[in-house]
Amino acid sequence: MIWVIDASVAIEWFLEGKNNKNADEILYSVINSPESFAVPELFCFEVYAVLCRIHPLGHKVFVNEMIPILKGWINHLLS
């Protein structure tokens, strides 16, 4: 079964001072079993747009933290 991750879950990964146990568990699962997950076509745009509105360093967080997650995910799926 493939699970589709909503952008609202990914945004939780980057909000300081806000602990969301479910979102954290999903992140660990994505890292450990990327083949079990997919994202909608506009996922990156949605995460980026929201981070830029609600996080003081939204662009930097997206580039330094979200892109490496996506690269690792893609590299794993292509191997």
C-alpha positions as a Markdown table, in Angstrom:
| # | Residue | x | y | z |
|---|---|---|---|---|
| 1 | Met | 0.0 | 0.0 | 0.0 |
| 2 | Ile | 1.2 | 3.5 | -0.9 |
| 3 | Trp | 0.5 | 6.3 | 1.5 |
| 4 | Val | 0.0 | 9.9 | 0.2 |
| 5 | Ile | 1.5 | 12.6 | 2.3 |
| 6 | Asp | -0.4 | 15.9 | 2.6 |
| 7 | Ala | 1.6 | 19.1 | 2.6 |
| 8 | Ser | 0.0 | 20.0 | 6.0 |
| 9 | Val | 1.8 | 17.0 | 7.5 |
| 10 | Ala | 5.2 | 18.0 | 6.1 |
| 11 | Ile | 4.8 | 21.5 | 7.3 |
| 12 | Glu | 4.6 | 20.2 | 10.9 |
| 13 | Trp | 8.1 | 18.7 | 10.5 |
| 14 | Phe | 9.6 | 22.2 | 10.4 |
| 15 | Leu | 7.6 | 24.2 | 13.0 |
| 16 | Glu | 9.7 | 24.8 | 16.1 |
| 17 | Gly | 8.1 | 24.5 | 19.5 |
| 18 | Lys | 5.3 | 22.4 | 18.0 |
| 19 | Asn | 5.6 | 18.7 | 18.6 |
| 20 | Asn | 3.3 | 16.6 | 16.5 |
| 21 | Lys | 4.0 | 12.9 | 17.3 |
| 22 | Asn | 2.0 | 11.7 | 14.3 |
| 23 | Ala | 3.8 | 13.9 | 11.8 |
| 24 | Asp | 7.1 | 12.9 | 13.3 |
| 25 | Glu | 6.3 | 9.2 | 13.0 |
| 26 | Ile | 5.4 | 9.8 | 9.3 |
| 27 | Leu | 8.8 | 11.5 | 8.7 |
| 28 | Tyr | 10.7 | 8.6 | 10.2 |
| 29 | Ser | 8.7 | 6.2 | 8.1 |
| 30 | Val | 9.4 | 8.2 | 5.0 |
| 31 | Ile | 13.1 | 8.2 | 5.8 |
| 32 | Asn | 13.1 | 4.4 | 6.6 |
| 33 | Ser | 10.7 | 3.2 | 3.9 |
| 34 | Pro | 10.4 | 5.8 | 1.2 |
| 35 | Glu | 8.9 | 3.3 | -1.2 |
| 36 | Ser | 5.7 | 3.3 | 0.9 |
| 37 | Phe | 5.0 | 6.9 | 0.3 |
| 38 | Ala | 4.0 | 9.3 | -2.5 |
| 39 | Val | 3.2 | 13.0 | -2.6 |
| 40 | Pro | 0.7 | 15.0 | -4.7 |
| 41 | Glu | 2.0 | 16.8 | -7.8 |
| 42 | Leu | 1.8 | 20.2 | -6.1 |
| 43 | Phe | 3.2 | 19.1 | -2.8 |
| 44 | Cys | 6.5 | 21.0 | -3.0 |
| 45 | Phe | 4.8 | 24.2 | -4.1 |
| 46 | Glu | 2.3 | 23.9 | -1.2 |
| 47 | Val | 4.9 | 23.3 | 1.4 |
| 48 | Tyr | 7.2 | 26.1 | 0.1 |
| 49 | Ala | 4.3 | 28.6 | 0.0 |
| 50 | Val | 3.1 | 27.9 | 3.5 |
| 51 | Leu | 6.6 | 27.8 | 5.0 |
| 52 | Cys | 7.3 | 31.2 | 3.4 |
| 53 | Arg | 4.2 | 32.6 | 5.0 |
| 54 | Ile | 4.4 | 31.2 | 8.5 |
| 55 | His | 8.2 | 30.5 | 9.2 |
| 56 | Pro | 10.6 | 33.4 | 9.6 |
| 57 | Leu | 13.2 | 31.5 | 7.5 |
| 58 | Gly | 10.7 | 29.7 | 5.3 |
| 59 | His | 12.9 | 29.7 | 2.1 |
| 60 | Lys | 16.0 | 28.6 | 4.0 |
| 61 | Val | 14.1 | 25.8 | 5.8 |
| 62 | Phe | 12.7 | 24.5 | 2.5 |
| 63 | Val | 16.1 | 24.5 | 0.8 |
| 64 | Asn | 18.2 | 23.2 | 3.7 |
| 65 | Glu | 15.7 | 20.7 | 5.1 |
| 66 | Met | 12.9 | 19.8 | 2.7 |
| 67 | Ile | 15.0 | 19.4 | -0.4 |
| 68 | Pro | 17.4 | 16.9 | 1.2 |
| 69 | Ile | 14.4 | 14.8 | 2.3 |
| 70 | Leu | 13.0 | 14.9 | -1.3 |
| 71 | Lys | 16.4 | 14.1 | -2.9 |
| 72 | Gly | 16.9 | 11.1 | -0.6 |
| 73 | Trp | 13.5 | 9.9 | -1.4 |
| 74 | Ile | 13.9 | 10.2 | -5.1 |
| 75 | Asn | 17.4 | 8.6 | -5.1 |
| 76 | His | 16.0 | 5.7 | -3.1 |
| 77 | Leu | 13.1 | 5.2 | -5.5 |
| 78 | Leu | 15.3 | 5.4 | -8.6 |
| 79 | Ser | 17.8 | 2.8 | -7.3 |
